[in-house]
Amino acid sequence: GRAGLAWTAALLLAALGAQAAAGDFNPYRVLGVGRSSSQADIKKAYKRLAREWHPDKNKDPGAEDKFIQISKAYEILSNEEKRANFDRYGDAGESQGYSQHQHRQFHHFHEGFYFDESFFHFPFNSERRDTSDEKYLLHFSHYVNEIVPDSFKKPYLIKITSDWCFSCIHIEPVWKEVAQELEALGVGIGVVHAGYERRLAHHLGAHSTPSILGLINGKITFFHNAVIRENLRQFVENLLPANLVEKITDKNYIPFLSNWKKENKPHVLLFDHMPAVPLLYKLTAFAYRDYLSFGYVYVGLRGTEELSSQYNINVYTPTMMIFKEHIDRPADVVQARDMKKQLIDDFLSQNKFLMAARLTNQRLFQELCPVKKSHRQRKHCVVLLTGEGDKFAEAYEAFLTFAVANTKDTLKFVHIYNDRQPEFADTLLMDEEKYQGKSAVVILERRNNAGKIAYKTLEEAWQGSKEDNFILLDLLDQLRTDPGLLSSETVLADLNDELAPMFLIRWLYSMLDYISDCWDSLFHSNWREMMPLLSLLFSALFILFGTVIVQAFSDSSDTRDSPPSEKEETAAKTEKNDASFSKESNSRIPKKGFVEVTELTDINYNSNLVRLRPGHMNVVLILSNSTKTILLQKFALEVYTFTGSSSLHFSFLSLDKHREWLEYLLEFAQDAAPIPNQYDKHFLERDYTGYVLALNGHKKYFCLFKPHRSGDEGGTLGSCEDYDSSLHVEARGKSSCSPGSRSIKNKLHKLSFWMERLLEGSLQRFYIPSWPALD
């Protein structure tokens, strides 16, 4: 009874206290703006306060906390959704999901009071959140200068997060577990706080939080699946190249191990009872791919018994073997029930090179023969300068045997082919005749990175005899106590990169890599990165093929539907000072030097009107056989400046043939009566010559131009000769200068002004239910 009520009241007070604490943060008050402020005002206030309170400039002890509050306030108010949630719920958490969660806690209070841990703990407060991400936080300079170069050695899994993000809280337990697991395997982990590292978040292409992405070889790939352990592990595994590890069986292990000479690398075999290659082994292969070649043997698979038996493999314990110049026995072996990354790294780092590696590039030379750092850290290289083929095989084998017996941390053995590195060989041997066609041994010490070395060449050619071995061993013993034994000095040029492909092959590989990246991005849900490229590509294809197809259909329809006998082309060759075109300054520049006018007949009726493309109009002149030539000339003059518009088509209709079609159409027009007292002389019927109709075939409407009275604008056109000089007409019949011809031409006076209004869309439109047939 009373105890229960007291307990309930205590809980309510605690809840109200927690809400009040959470509600103390007011982004409007922090930025000093009102609730009705625009985004521009908010951004301006943020920039001013950020400059004032930035910890690098403001030495006030509370500047850092103030700057964090300013950043949080701007993060809320700059996002319309977050700002609306804050305005609606009055809660600094601005997460609708969190507000709804609170609402559900109190909605059915009378049915039973419900609360959980978040009831007393505001989850969006960054000061109370799990600090496990702090050691992974990335900054822009750190990312560019360290993380990107390191991504060529190991992949990185990066999370983009922010305060006031409910989904970030939701995935945090899974992220923490997977990050710890993958980091132990050799995956780099990074966290970017979008509120404090906005520049880096935009650089990575993250437009929302939380976001997870992978980075490998400097390339970013976004994760788009559900955030669970299995999906994240598979995502990291998919980042790695597919050909890192070769599956080895009894059939292919000898060719694989024998490839050391061509690749100039030791070869590694891992024996394990897992069907799939472990992720740890793939990550190791990626990290050491420049130094070692990797193979995997599934000992439980039929067809690996001979391999396991030859090397005496314990099938119940993972075993890793390094093979160098001799494939019949491993150079080093490690076994462990739980193969850890540190154990593998220590094992491989001691076996990165062959016993007598061939110098194929400058990088390998610098690693095997490093520059002397001090008198106590002298490192010498013994170089065999030899040739290829069976002729030099015995000398090489003897040198290799000597190297296996005498290799130390301060003494490395290498060999080089004279014909592949001629400049290197000539500099050391001085083109002496006694070394021609034979092998020679040189002991050298690199003095600086500019190529300066101190060296001594064995006086006689190297044949691998016991005497040669004794002489070389004696020199090395003397060198321990007398560094001055290397009496000669010279400067070596950089070695040629023997394994580098030709330019054309490198270009081809680059193209294949690019195509592969695009393919992976296209079919592995990486749409956010690919969307701009796909949009540009499809837009270009649509414009290209759309233009070609439309032009093809347009040309074919014009050819099919417009016989030469039914087409009138009026050539307009105007003078530059022609005043009749100066008033059309706002029209498009004509594309051609003539007006193409097609007769509207039953043959081309559908293509030129009924099936006219949306947005296109056909301007049709009504004429008779007797007025055809005169009206076409005047019509061409009036509409010439509008021929630059691709949406306008020009036709004429014979009144003698299609009077019924025209009269049916005019029934839908208001006040479409002909000019009073003007009739055809022969048939005593209404005279529609000079009428112009603008027909919109798609929307089924037309606009109407009615001729002016014959005497209204007399004298405005000037003489007939002036008119004919401004426009040359190619049509049936000849122009006339009689008073009757002037009255006919005056019918189309001011048609150009009507065309201007047509393009403006200010003319009255007469709609019809359907286009009548043209008989």
C-alpha positions as a printed Julia matrix, in Angstrom:
775×3 Matrix{Float64}:
   0.0     0.0      0.0
   1.83    3.03     1.32
   5.26    1.52     0.73
   4.37    0.82    -2.91
   3.1     4.35    -3.43
   6.25    5.78    -1.86
   8.44    3.61    -4.11
   6.48    4.7     -7.18
   6.79    8.36    -6.21
  10.53    7.95    -5.75
  10.84    6.44    -9.21
   8.82    9.27   -10.74
  11.03   11.88    -9.06
  14.15   10.09   -10.29
  12.76    9.96   -13.81
  11.83   13.63   -13.76
  15.3    14.46   -12.42
  16.93   12.5    -15.23
  14.75   14.22   -17.82
  15.54   17.62   -16.34
  19.25   16.88   -16.44
  18.97   15.8    -20.03
  16.86   18.8    -20.89
  19.39   21.33   -19.54
  21.14   21.36   -22.91
  19.45   23.85   -25.21
  21.15   24.21   -28.62
  19.35   27.49   -29.34
  20.67   29.01   -26.14
  24.18   27.7    -26.77
  24.37   29.29   -30.23
  22.42   32.38   -29.17
  19.78   32.09   -31.9
  16.0    31.97   -31.86
  13.78   29.04   -32.79
  12.74   30.8    -35.98
  16.32   31.42   -37.12
  17.27   30.33   -40.63
  20.04   27.89   -41.46
  22.19   30.77   -42.65
  21.84   32.52   -39.25
  22.62   29.29   -37.4
  25.7    28.64   -39.51
  26.89   32.21   -39.05
  26.49   31.99   -35.28
  28.28   28.64   -35.17
  31.29   29.91   -37.13
  31.58   32.99   -34.92
  31.4    31.01   -31.67
  33.66   28.23   -32.96
  36.38   30.74   -33.8
  35.97   32.4    -30.41
  36.0    29.24   -28.29
  38.36   26.98   -30.24
  40.77   25.44   -27.68
  43.78   26.25   -29.86
  42.97   29.96   -29.74
  41.1    30.38   -26.45
  43.19   29.51   -23.38
  40.22   29.66   -20.99
  40.05   26.41   -18.92
  36.45   25.89   -19.96
  37.03   26.6    -23.66
  37.15   22.93   -24.63
  33.83   22.11   -22.95
  32.25   25.2    -24.44
  33.55   24.28   -27.91
  32.09   20.77   -27.57
  28.7    22.24   -26.62
  28.83   24.57   -29.61
  29.61   21.66   -31.95
  26.79   19.57   -30.5
  24.34   22.43   -30.79
  25.24   23.02   -34.44
  25.02   19.3    -35.2
  21.4    19.32   -33.95
  20.23   22.57   -35.51
  21.95   22.06   -38.87
  19.98   18.84   -39.38
  16.32   19.53   -40.13
  15.15   16.18   -38.76
  17.1    16.5    -35.52
  15.99   20.1    -35.12
  12.35   19.13   -35.64
  12.64   16.37   -33.02
  14.14   18.8    -30.53
  11.39   21.35   -31.2
   8.74   18.65   -30.89
   9.98   16.84   -27.76
  12.11   19.52   -26.14
  14.81   16.94   -25.64
  18.5    17.46   -26.39
  18.73   13.83   -27.48
  16.64   14.87   -30.52
  16.17   11.19   -31.37
  12.58   10.39   -32.12
  13.26    6.75   -31.37
  14.47    7.65   -27.89
  11.49    9.89   -27.28
   9.14    7.16   -28.41
  10.98    4.77   -26.07
  10.33    7.14   -23.19
   6.73    7.47   -24.29
   6.26    3.72   -24.24
   7.67    3.6    -20.7
   5.02    5.97   -19.37
   2.1     5.34   -21.72
   0.49    2.49   -19.79
   1.47    3.62   -16.32
  -1.8     2.37   -14.82
  -1.18   -1.11   -16.22
   2.26   -1.5    -14.58
   5.31    0.72   -14.25
   8.12   -0.34   -16.59
  11.71    0.9    -16.62
  15.1    -0.33   -17.67
  18.72    0.76   -17.27
  18.26    3.64   -19.71
  15.58    5.02   -17.4
  18.31    6.47   -15.17
  21.08    6.71   -17.75
  20.88    9.14   -20.66
  22.5     7.03   -23.43
  23.48    9.87   -25.75
  25.7    11.66   -23.26
  29.18   11.22   -24.69
  30.77   11.59   -21.22
  29.01    8.46   -19.98
  29.35    6.34   -23.06
  31.81    3.48   -23.45
  35.29    4.87   -23.92
  36.64    1.78   -25.73
  36.59    3.71   -29.02
  38.95    6.41   -27.79
  42.13    4.49   -28.62
  40.9     4.02   -32.21
  39.94    7.67   -32.87
  41.32    9.01   -36.14
  42.2    12.54   -37.17
  42.54   13.8    -40.71
  46.33   14.17   -40.74
  46.79   10.84   -38.97
  44.53    9.14   -41.51
  46.28   10.62   -44.55
  49.88   10.26   -43.35
  49.72    6.93   -41.5
  46.52    4.95   -42.01
  46.38    5.16   -45.82
  50.02    4.04   -46.33
  49.52    1.29   -43.75
  46.44    0.05   -45.64
  48.84   -1.45   -48.2
  49.99   -3.85   -45.47
  46.72   -4.6    -43.72
  43.03   -3.77   -44.2
  41.28   -1.3    -41.94
  37.73   -1.42   -40.59
  36.53    2.1    -39.79
  33.35    3.21   -38.02
  31.85    6.68   -38.46
  29.94    7.7    -35.33
  28.63   10.8    -33.58
  26.9    11.91   -30.43
  23.11   12.03   -30.41
  23.0     8.86   -32.51
  20.71    6.08   -31.24
  21.78    3.61   -33.94
  25.42    4.12   -32.91
  24.48    2.99   -29.4
  22.6     0.04   -30.82
  25.57   -1.41   -32.77
  28.18   -0.6    -30.14
  28.25   -4.04   -28.4
  28.67   -5.88   -31.72
  31.29   -3.4    -32.91
  33.28   -3.71   -29.7
  33.34   -7.51   -29.9
  34.25   -7.66   -33.6
  36.88   -4.91   -33.3
  38.71   -6.78   -30.57
  38.52  -10.05   -32.49
  39.71   -8.64   -35.82
  42.44   -6.5    -34.27
  43.96   -9.66   -32.79
  44.05  -11.13   -36.32
  45.87   -8.14   -37.79
  43.05   -5.88   -39.0
  43.44   -2.18   -38.34
  40.56   -0.56   -36.44
  39.58    3.08   -36.69
  36.8     5.32   -35.38
  35.9     8.72   -36.82
  33.73   11.08   -34.77
  31.74   12.98   -37.37
  30.98   15.82   -34.94
  34.64   16.62   -34.29
  36.23   15.3    -37.5
  33.69   16.55   -40.03
  36.41   17.07   -42.67
  37.59   13.46   -42.41
  34.02   12.13   -42.46
  33.3    14.03   -45.68
  36.63   12.89   -47.14
  35.62    9.28   -46.51
  32.22    9.86   -48.14
  30.19    9.16   -44.99
  26.94   11.13   -45.14
  25.18    9.54   -42.18
  25.97    7.89   -38.87
  26.62    5.19   -38.08
  28.6     4.12   -41.16
  31.15    1.33   -41.46
  33.72    1.14   -44.23
  36.77   -0.86   -45.2
  40.1     0.56   -46.37
  42.66   -1.51   -48.27
  45.38   -0.39   -50.68
  44.07    3.16   -50.23
  40.62    2.19   -51.59
  37.43    2.73   -49.57
  34.53    0.25   -49.6
  31.32    0.79   -47.62
  29.62   -1.9    -45.56
  25.87   -2.15   -46.26
  24.69   -5.32   -44.5
  23.29   -5.95   -41.03
  25.84   -5.21   -38.3
  26.47   -8.69   -36.96
  29.71  -10.55   -36.31
  29.51  -12.9    -39.3
  28.76  -10.12   -41.79
  31.63   -7.94   -40.58
  34.13  -10.81   -40.73
  32.98  -11.71   -44.24
  33.2    -8.05   -45.27
  36.85   -7.86   -44.18
  37.61  -11.15   -45.91
  36.06   -9.88   -49.15
  38.33   -6.83   -49.06
  41.39   -9.03   -49.53
  42.56  -10.05   -53.02
  41.28  -13.45   -54.12
  44.63  -14.97   -55.18
  46.64  -14.47   -52.0
  46.76  -18.13   -51.0
  46.99  -21.09   -53.36
  45.32  -24.41   -52.48
  48.02  -27.1    -52.44
  47.6   -30.86   -52.96
  49.81  -33.79   -53.91
  49.46  -32.82   -57.57
  50.71  -29.25   -57.47
  53.0   -28.9    -54.45
  56.21  -29.58   -56.41
  55.53  -26.89   -59.09
  54.49  -24.49   -56.34
  57.67  -24.94   -54.31
  59.89  -25.02   -57.4
  58.69  -21.58   -58.4
  61.08  -19.95   -55.91
  63.68  -19.28   -58.6
  61.27  -17.46   -60.92
  59.6   -15.42   -58.17
  62.81  -14.98   -56.14
  60.82  -15.61   -52.94
  60.63  -18.24   -50.21
  57.4   -20.27   -50.22
  55.24  -20.9    -47.18
  52.97  -23.89   -46.57
  50.36  -23.99   -43.81
  48.96  -27.4    -42.89
  45.63  -27.27   -41.07
  42.46  -29.34   -40.69
  40.09  -26.44   -41.58
  38.41  -26.77   -45.02
  38.58  -23.02   -45.68
  41.7   -20.91   -45.44
  41.66  -19.18   -42.03
  41.24  -15.41   -42.07
  44.41  -15.02   -40.0
  46.4   -16.78   -42.71
  44.88  -14.62   -45.47
  45.72  -11.45   -43.56
  49.28  -12.7    -43.05
  49.6   -13.49   -46.75
  48.47   -9.95   -47.59
  50.98   -8.38   -45.21
  53.95  -10.41   -46.57
  52.89  -10.73   -50.2
  55.93   -8.77   -51.43
  58.33  -11.18   -49.76
  56.68  -14.61   -49.61
  54.34  -16.85   -51.58
  51.69  -18.72   -49.6
  50.03  -22.07   -50.01
  47.44  -23.85   -47.88
  47.09  -27.61   -47.36
  43.82  -28.97   -46.01
  45.09  -32.13   -44.35
  41.63  -33.65   -44.13
  41.22  -33.59   -47.91
  41.85  -36.71   -49.96
  44.85  -36.13   -52.17
  47.18  -34.61   -49.54
  48.41  -37.86   -47.93
  51.7   -37.94   -49.87
  52.45  -34.33   -48.97
  51.72  -34.86   -45.28
  53.77  -38.05   -45.2
  56.83  -36.61   -46.96
  57.19  -33.73   -44.52
  56.02  -35.75   -41.47
  53.06  -33.51   -40.69
  51.07  -33.83   -37.47
  47.55  -33.61   -38.86
  46.12  -32.56   -35.49
  48.36  -29.54   -35.03
  48.59  -26.55   -37.39
  52.05  -26.51   -38.97
  53.78  -23.77   -40.94
  56.84  -24.49   -43.1
  59.21  -22.2    -44.98
  60.87  -23.51   -48.15
  63.76  -21.67   -49.74
  66.25  -22.93   -52.33
  65.82  -26.61   -51.36
  62.29  -27.95   -51.76
  63.01  -31.41   -50.4
  63.3   -30.06   -46.86
  61.9   -26.94   -45.17
  64.27  -24.22   -44.1
  62.24  -23.61   -40.93
  59.15  -25.05   -39.21
  56.76  -23.9    -36.49
  53.91  -25.87   -34.87
  51.29  -24.62   -32.43
  47.79  -25.71   -31.5
  46.71  -22.08   -31.31
  48.56  -20.22   -34.05
  48.68  -16.59   -32.91
  49.54  -13.57   -35.03
  52.6   -12.65   -32.99
  54.04  -16.14   -33.4
  53.48  -16.08   -37.16
  54.99  -12.58   -37.53
  58.12  -13.55   -35.6
  58.49  -16.71   -37.67
  58.03  -15.05   -41.06
  60.06  -11.91   -40.35
  63.11  -14.12   -39.8
  62.59  -15.93   -43.11
  61.61  -13.2    -45.58
  64.52  -13.79   -47.95
  66.21  -16.66   -49.71
  69.6   -17.82   -48.43
  71.29  -16.28   -51.46
  68.6   -14.05   -52.94
  68.99  -12.55   -56.39
  69.09   -8.76   -56.49
  66.24   -7.9    -58.84
  65.54   -4.31   -57.8
  66.87   -1.47   -55.69
  64.41   -2.01   -52.83
  65.66   -5.57   -52.28
  69.26   -4.37   -52.39
  68.56   -1.76   -49.72
  66.84   -4.27   -47.43
  69.44   -7.01   -47.74
  72.42   -4.64   -47.69
  71.42   -1.72   -45.45
  73.5     1.43   -45.07
  76.11    1.45   -42.29
  74.74    3.39   -39.31
  77.74    3.23   -36.99
  81.05    1.43   -36.56
  79.38   -1.09   -34.27
  76.54   -1.79   -36.7
  78.5    -2.73   -39.79
  76.67   -5.04   -42.2
  78.39   -6.57   -45.18
  77.08   -8.19   -48.32
  78.81  -10.92   -50.28
  77.7   -10.64   -53.91
  78.13  -13.35   -56.53
  78.2   -11.82   -60.0
  77.35  -14.67   -62.34
  75.34  -15.61   -65.4
  72.36  -17.79   -66.28
  72.46  -21.34   -67.57
  74.11  -24.66   -66.77
  77.56  -23.17   -67.33
  77.3   -21.19   -64.1
  75.22  -23.71   -62.1
  78.2   -25.32   -60.32
  79.6   -21.99   -59.18
  76.19  -20.91   -57.9
  75.6   -24.17   -55.96
  78.99  -23.84   -54.28
  78.23  -20.22   -53.36
  74.81  -21.25   -51.97
  76.4   -23.98   -49.83
  78.89  -21.48   -48.47
  76.06  -19.01   -47.75
  73.99  -21.56   -45.8
  76.98  -22.33   -43.6
  78.09  -18.73   -42.95
  75.02  -16.45   -43.02
  74.79  -14.2    -39.95
  72.84  -11.1    -38.96
  75.79   -8.94   -40.02
  76.57  -10.88   -43.18
  74.19  -11.47   -46.12
  74.77  -13.42   -49.3
  73.2   -12.37   -52.61
  73.78  -12.97   -56.29
  73.18  -11.04   -59.45
  72.98  -11.81   -63.17
  75.53   -9.75   -65.1
  73.46   -9.57   -68.28
  70.4    -8.29   -66.41
  72.28   -5.71   -64.32
  75.2    -4.79   -66.64
  75.85   -1.36   -65.13
  76.14   -2.82   -61.64
  78.53   -5.57   -62.79
  80.69   -3.27   -64.91
  81.14   -0.82   -62.05
  82.45   -3.53   -59.69
  84.49   -5.64   -62.12
  85.98   -2.77   -64.15
  85.57   -4.84   -67.35
  88.62   -6.95   -66.47
  89.23   -9.78   -68.93
  89.84  -12.42   -66.26
  86.18  -12.27   -65.25
  84.79  -12.5    -68.78
  82.39  -15.45   -69.0
  83.09  -16.41   -65.37
  81.63  -15.74   -61.93
  83.12  -13.3    -59.46
  82.61  -12.56   -55.77
  82.58   -9.09   -54.26
  82.38   -8.11   -50.58
  80.79   -4.68   -50.15
  79.45   -2.26   -47.55
  76.97    0.48   -48.37
  78.08    3.84   -46.98
  75.09    6.04   -47.84
  71.78    6.09   -49.7
  73.33    7.93   -52.64
  74.98    4.69   -53.82
  78.46    5.08   -52.33
  80.02    1.74   -51.33
  83.31    0.32   -50.11
  84.17   -3.04   -51.6
  86.78   -5.67   -52.36
  86.7    -8.12   -55.26
  88.26  -11.55   -54.98
  91.35  -11.54   -57.14
  90.44  -14.7    -58.99
  87.17  -15.75   -60.6
  84.83  -17.8    -58.42
  84.64  -21.46   -59.4
  83.38  -22.88   -56.12
  86.46  -24.92   -55.36
  87.74  -25.6    -51.83
  90.51  -23.07   -52.4
  87.92  -20.41   -53.31
  85.98  -21.23   -50.16
  89.12  -20.9    -47.97
  90.07  -17.56   -49.54
  86.58  -16.12   -49.05
  86.33  -17.41   -45.49
  89.74  -15.92   -44.64
  88.71  -12.51   -46.02
  85.53  -12.52   -43.95
  87.5   -13.38   -40.8
  89.91  -10.5    -41.47
  86.99   -8.14   -42.07
  85.77   -8.61   -38.5
  88.9    -6.97   -37.12
  89.99   -4.82   -40.03
  87.19   -2.83   -41.75
  89.86   -1.15   -43.87
  90.12   -4.34   -45.88
  87.45   -2.88   -48.17
  89.91   -0.52   -49.81
  88.04    0.34   -53.03
  85.19    2.85   -53.24
  82.71    3.65   -55.96
  79.16    4.84   -56.54
  76.55    2.4    -57.79
  73.58    3.38   -59.9
  70.15    2.07   -58.9
  69.38   -1.46   -59.99
  66.94   -2.2    -62.77
  63.6    -3.61   -61.68
  63.77   -6.99   -63.42
  60.33   -8.17   -62.32
  58.52   -4.97   -63.33
  56.23   -5.61   -66.32
  56.42   -3.62   -69.53
  54.48   -0.38   -69.82
  51.77   -1.94   -71.96
  51.36   -4.83   -69.52
  51.26   -2.44   -66.55
  48.62   -0.39   -68.32
  46.64   -3.54   -69.03
  46.88   -4.64   -65.4
  45.73   -1.21   -64.28
  42.75   -1.39   -66.6
  41.87   -4.86   -65.34
  42.13   -3.68   -61.73
  39.9    -0.7    -62.5
  37.32   -2.86   -64.25
  37.46   -5.34   -61.37
  36.91   -2.53   -58.85
  33.95   -1.22   -60.83
  32.51   -4.72   -61.12
  32.9    -5.32   -57.38
  31.4    -1.95   -56.58
  28.5    -2.59   -58.93
  27.6    -6.05   -57.67
  28.55   -5.83   -54.0
  26.03   -3.19   -52.9
  28.5    -0.32   -53.01
  25.91    1.95   -54.61
  26.79    5.07   -52.68
  30.22    5.29   -54.33
  29.06    4.15   -57.74
  25.92    6.29   -58.02
  27.6     9.43   -59.49
  29.5     7.34   -62.06
  26.44    5.28   -62.98
  24.29    8.39   -63.25
  26.8    10.04   -65.57
  27.22    6.88   -67.64
  23.52    6.2    -68.13
  22.79    9.87   -68.81
  25.39    9.93   -71.56
  24.1     6.68   -73.06
  20.51    7.89   -72.9
  21.34   11.17   -74.63
  23.5     9.48   -77.26
  21.19    6.65   -78.24
  18.06    8.72   -77.74
  19.32   11.34   -80.14
  20.33    8.77   -82.74
  17.04    6.89   -82.55
  14.88   10.03   -82.62
  16.84   11.41   -85.57
  16.57    8.11   -87.42
  12.82    7.92   -86.95
  12.39   11.59   -87.78
  14.36   11.28   -91.03
  12.57    8.11   -92.07
   9.13    9.56   -91.37
   9.93   12.72   -93.29
  11.15   10.69   -96.26
   8.22    8.31   -96.19
   5.44   10.75   -95.43
   6.5    13.71   -97.54
   6.76   12.98  -101.27
   8.73   15.56  -103.22
   5.59   16.6   -105.15
   3.85   17.55  -101.89
   6.65   19.51  -100.25
   7.25   23.2   -100.77
  10.64   24.58   -99.77
  10.79   28.32   -99.52
  14.4    29.54   -99.66
  14.98   32.64   -97.56
  18.11   34.53   -98.57
  17.78   37.72   -96.6
  19.99   40.79   -96.57
  21.7    41.71   -93.28
  19.9    45.07   -93.2
  16.44   43.58   -93.71
  14.25   45.44   -91.27
  11.51   42.81   -91.39
  13.52   40.45   -89.14
  14.84   42.97   -86.64
  11.65   42.8    -84.61
  12.16   39.09   -83.95
  15.12   39.58   -81.63
  13.69   37.26   -78.99
  13.18   34.35   -81.45
  15.61   31.54   -81.99
  18.18   31.84   -84.74
  16.98   29.88   -87.79
  18.9    26.65   -88.39
  18.45   26.72   -92.17
  18.27   29.28   -94.96
  14.71   28.25   -95.9
  11.35   27.35   -94.38
  10.36   23.71   -94.87
   6.58   23.53   -95.32
   4.94   20.12   -95.84
   1.44   19.58   -97.18
  -0.8    17.86   -94.62
  -2.37   14.86   -96.36
  -3.98   11.58   -95.38
  -0.58    9.88   -95.89
   1.41   11.86   -93.3
  -1.54   12.91   -91.12
  -0.76   10.47   -88.29
   2.97   11.19   -88.07
   2.65   14.98   -88.46
  -0.29   15.46   -86.11
  -1.97   12.55   -84.36
   1.28   10.95   -83.18
   3.24   14.14   -82.81
   5.77   13.98   -79.96
   4.78   15.63   -76.65
   5.72   19.3    -76.57
   5.71   19.63   -80.37
   3.2    21.62   -82.43
   2.37   21.73   -86.12
   1.59   25.21   -87.5
  -0.78   24.7    -90.45
  -1.62   27.34   -93.09
  -5.01   27.05   -94.8
  -4.88   27.91   -98.52
  -6.51   27.15  -101.85
  -5.0    26.32  -105.22
  -5.43   29.89  -106.4
  -3.78   31.48  -103.33
  -1.15   28.83  -102.72
   1.93   30.58  -104.1
   1.17   34.03  -102.66
   0.23   32.77   -99.17
   3.22   30.42   -98.95
   5.57   33.3    -99.74
   4.04   35.5    -97.05
   3.8    32.57   -94.61
   7.53   31.81   -95.06
   8.44   35.42   -94.41
   6.36   35.62   -91.21
   7.5    32.33   -89.62
  11.12   32.25   -90.82
  12.6    33.53   -87.55
  10.78   30.78   -85.64
  12.29   27.88   -87.59
  15.1    27.64   -85.04
  12.67   26.04   -82.58
  12.89   22.24   -82.86
   9.4    21.86   -81.38
   7.64   23.68   -84.23
   6.7    22.08   -87.57
   5.17   23.91   -90.5
   2.53   22.55   -92.91
  -0.23   23.75   -95.23
  -3.69   22.32   -95.84
  -5.59   22.5    -99.12
  -9.03   23.97   -98.55
 -10.2    22.5   -101.86
  -9.53   18.96  -100.6
 -10.23   19.03   -96.87
 -12.88   21.67   -96.23
 -15.05   19.28   -94.18
 -12.15   18.45   -91.83
 -11.46   22.13   -91.23
 -15.11   23.07   -90.62
 -15.46   20.19   -88.15
 -12.45   21.5    -86.28
 -13.65   25.1    -86.25
 -16.91   24.06   -84.62
 -14.93   23.74   -81.38
 -13.58   27.29   -81.72
 -15.47   30.26   -80.37
 -16.23   33.04   -82.85
 -14.43   31.3    -85.69
 -16.56   32.81   -88.43
 -14.79   33.96   -91.61
 -14.28   37.53   -92.62
 -17.69   39.06   -93.37
 -18.71   39.49   -97.02
 -15.74   37.48   -98.24
 -16.69   34.38  -100.23
 -15.13   32.05  -102.75
 -16.03   33.24  -106.21
 -16.81   29.77  -107.55
 -18.62   27.96  -104.76
 -20.16   30.8   -102.74
 -18.82   29.13   -99.6
 -17.0    30.58   -96.62
 -13.44   31.64   -97.39
 -10.98   30.17   -94.84
  -7.81   30.95   -96.82
  -5.22   32.64   -94.65
  -6.36   30.91   -91.47
  -3.48   29.43   -89.44
  -3.91   26.65   -86.88
  -1.32   25.62   -84.31
  -2.14   21.96   -83.59
  -0.93   20.14   -80.5
  -1.4    16.49   -81.41
  -0.51   15.07   -78.01
  -2.78   17.24   -75.83
  -5.53   17.54   -78.48
  -5.97   21.28   -78.7
  -5.38   24.02   -81.28
  -4.88   27.77   -81.4
  -6.42   29.85   -84.19
  -5.12   32.77   -86.24
  -7.79   34.61   -88.3
  -6.81   36.85   -91.24
  -7.17   40.61   -91.07
  -9.55   42.49   -93.33
  -8.02   43.29   -96.68
  -8.12   47.08   -96.3
  -7.05   47.45   -92.69
  -3.32   47.51   -93.09
  -2.97   48.75   -96.64
   0.4    50.0    -97.6
   2.18   48.54   -94.6
   4.06   45.94   -96.58
   5.39   48.26   -99.17
   5.63   47.25  -102.79
   5.51   43.74  -104.08
   9.01   44.13  -105.48
  10.41   44.84  -102.01
   8.81   41.72  -100.67
  10.1    39.51  -103.47
  13.65   40.82  -103.07
  13.74   39.78   -99.45
  12.62   36.19   -99.92
  13.07   33.84  -102.85
  10.28   31.29  -103.23
  10.48   27.91  -104.88
   6.86   26.8   -105.36
   4.33   26.14  -108.05
   3.12   29.28  -109.72
   4.65   32.74  -109.85
   4.2    35.72  -107.61
   2.1    38.62  -108.78
   2.27   42.32  -108.08
  -1.43   42.98  -108.7
  -3.66   44.66  -106.1
  -5.43   41.34  -105.6
  -2.21   39.62  -104.61
  -1.48   42.36  -102.06
  -4.86   41.87  -100.41
  -4.21   38.11  -100.14
  -0.79   38.69   -98.61
  -2.28   41.13   -96.1
  -4.29   38.24   -94.65
  -1.12   37.0    -92.86
  -0.06   40.43   -91.68
   1.09   40.31   -88.02
   1.25   36.5    -88.06
   4.71   36.82   -86.49
   3.18   38.57   -83.45
   0.68   35.74   -83.14
   3.59   33.26   -83.26
   5.28   35.14   -80.42
   2.16   34.76   -78.28
   1.99   31.09   -79.27
   5.46   30.49   -77.88
   4.6    32.49   -74.77
   1.55   30.27   -74.2
  -0.81   33.25   -73.96
  -3.16   32.25   -76.81
  -6.61   30.78   -76.26
  -6.7    27.01   -76.62
  -9.6    25.06   -78.15
  -9.72   21.42   -77.01
 -11.27   18.61   -79.02
 -12.17   15.07   -77.93
 -10.18   13.43   -80.74
  -8.64   14.28   -84.08
 -11.0    13.65   -86.99
  -9.91   11.53   -89.93
  -8.46   13.41   -92.87
 -10.12   12.01   -96.01
